[in-house]
Amino acid sequence: MVITLMIGSFVVILNQTLMISALPTLMHEFDVPSSTVQWLTTGFMLTNGIMIPITAFLIETFTTRQLFLYAMGIFAE
């Protein structure tokens, strides 16, 4: 369980780093100022903050198998 949490934390930090390195390209492609593009980072962190308690609720409500099958069904379409 601890290894899974460590891998998940690493992936979140990696995603944040990758998004920050993409900001200059996004600014150039969409011709927007840096303050506008930085909202992507804010939105990403807000989404993470919202999904953590939702995930805890879902894990307590449903079995891991049900959650996995539901997630695969959503992303397979």
The 8 nearest C-alpha neighbors of each residue, nearest first, counted from 0:
[[1, 3, 2, 4, 5, 6, 7, 8],
 [0, 2, 4, 3, 5, 6, 7, 8],
 [1, 3, 5, 4, 0, 6, 7, 8],
 [4, 2, 6, 0, 1, 5, 7, 8],
 [3, 5, 7, 1, 2, 6, 8, 0],
 [6, 4, 2, 8, 7, 3, 1, 9],
 [5, 7, 9, 3, 8, 4, 2, 10],
 [8, 6, 4, 10, 9, 5, 3, 11],
 [9, 7, 5, 11, 6, 10, 4, 12],
 [8, 10, 6, 12, 7, 11, 13, 5],
 [9, 11, 13, 7, 12, 8, 14, 6],
 [12, 10, 14, 8, 13, 9, 15, 7],
 [11, 13, 15, 9, 10, 14, 16, 8],
 [12, 14, 10, 16, 11, 15, 9, 17],
 [15, 13, 11, 17, 16, 12, 10, 18],
 [14, 16, 12, 18, 13, 17, 11, 19],
 [17, 15, 13, 19, 14, 18, 12, 20],
 [18, 16, 14, 20, 19, 15, 13, 21],
 [17, 19, 21, 15, 20, 16, 14, 22],
 [20, 18, 16, 22, 21, 17, 15, 40],
 [19, 21, 17, 18, 22, 16, 23, 24],
 [22, 20, 18, 19, 24, 23, 25, 17],
 [21, 23, 25, 19, 24, 20, 26, 36],
 [24, 22, 26, 25, 21, 27, 20, 33],
 [25, 23, 27, 26, 21, 22, 28, 20],
 [24, 26, 22, 28, 27, 23, 29, 21],
 [27, 25, 23, 31, 30, 24, 29, 28],
 [26, 28, 30, 24, 25, 29, 23, 31],
 [29, 27, 25, 30, 26, 24, 31, 23],
 [28, 30, 26, 31, 27, 25, 24, 32],
 [31, 29, 27, 26, 28, 32, 25, 24],
 [30, 32, 26, 29, 35, 33, 36, 27],
 [33, 31, 34, 35, 26, 36, 30, 27],
 [32, 34, 36, 35, 37, 26, 31, 22],
 [35, 33, 37, 32, 36, 38, 31, 26],
 [36, 34, 33, 37, 32, 38, 31, 39],
 [37, 35, 33, 38, 34, 39, 22, 26],
 [36, 38, 39, 34, 40, 35, 33, 41],
 [37, 39, 41, 36, 40, 35, 42, 34],
 [40, 38, 42, 37, 41, 36, 43, 35],
 [39, 41, 43, 38, 37, 42, 44, 18],
 [40, 42, 38, 44, 39, 43, 45, 37],
 [43, 41, 45, 39, 40, 44, 38, 46],
 [44, 42, 40, 46, 41, 45, 39, 47],
 [43, 45, 47, 41, 46, 42, 48, 40],
 [46, 44, 48, 42, 47, 43, 41, 49],
 [45, 47, 49, 43, 44, 48, 50, 42],
 [48, 46, 44, 50, 45, 49, 51, 43],
 [49, 47, 45, 46, 50, 51, 44, 52],
 [50, 48, 46, 47, 51, 45, 52, 53],
 [49, 51, 53, 47, 48, 52, 54, 46],
 [50, 52, 54, 53, 49, 48, 47, 55],
 [53, 51, 55, 54, 50, 56, 49, 48],
 [54, 52, 50, 56, 55, 51, 57, 49],
 [53, 55, 57, 51, 56, 52, 50, 58],
 [56, 54, 52, 58, 53, 57, 59, 51],
 [55, 57, 53, 59, 54, 58, 60, 52],
 [58, 56, 60, 54, 59, 55, 61, 53],
 [57, 59, 55, 56, 60, 61, 54, 62],
 [58, 60, 56, 57, 61, 55, 62, 54],
 [61, 59, 57, 58, 56, 62, 55, 63],
 [62, 60, 58, 57, 59, 65, 63, 66],
 [63, 61, 65, 64, 66, 58, 60, 59],
 [62, 64, 66, 65, 67, 61, 58, 68],
 [63, 65, 67, 62, 66, 68, 61, 69],
 [66, 64, 68, 62, 67, 63, 69, 61],
 [67, 65, 69, 63, 64, 68, 70, 62],
 [66, 68, 64, 70, 69, 65, 63, 71],
 [69, 67, 71, 65, 70, 66, 72, 64],
 [68, 70, 72, 66, 67, 71, 65, 73],
 [71, 69, 73, 67, 72, 68, 66, 74],
 [72, 70, 68, 74, 73, 69, 75, 67],
 [71, 73, 69, 75, 70, 74, 68, 76],
 [74, 72, 70, 71, 75, 76, 69, 68],
 [73, 75, 71, 76, 72, 70, 69, 68],
 [76, 74, 72, 73, 71, 70, 69, 68],
 [75, 74, 73, 72, 71, 70, 69, 68]]
